[in-house]
Amino acid sequence: MADKNMSIESATQSTLAKVISTFGVPVLLTVIGTLSGIIMTDIRAEVASQGQQLQQLKGDVREMKATLDTGLIWRIGEIERRLNRVEQAQKTP
């Protein structure tokens, strides 16, 4: 009777192992793959969004640089005019 119980237990464990390896592992891998795909899609969307924000920031920096350059050129022109007035005032007594 003990041998019969042992062989049934071995057969059950073997059958359970076969069922798990046949159905459980593929289902688990499918679930893991699906979740990985969803996560990767979210990551790609976030990276694309950050790329667009970076492009916007680059455009803003270029615009600010151009504005500063224009202001600086205007300021230098004003300083040159003032300097010319001072030079003219010194030349005429």
Secondary structure, 3 states (H helix, E strand, C coil): CHHHHHHHHHHHHHHHHHHHHHHHHHHHHHHHHHHHHHHHHHHHHHHHHHHHHHHHHHHHHHHHHHHHHHHHHHHHHHHHHHHHHHHHHHHCC
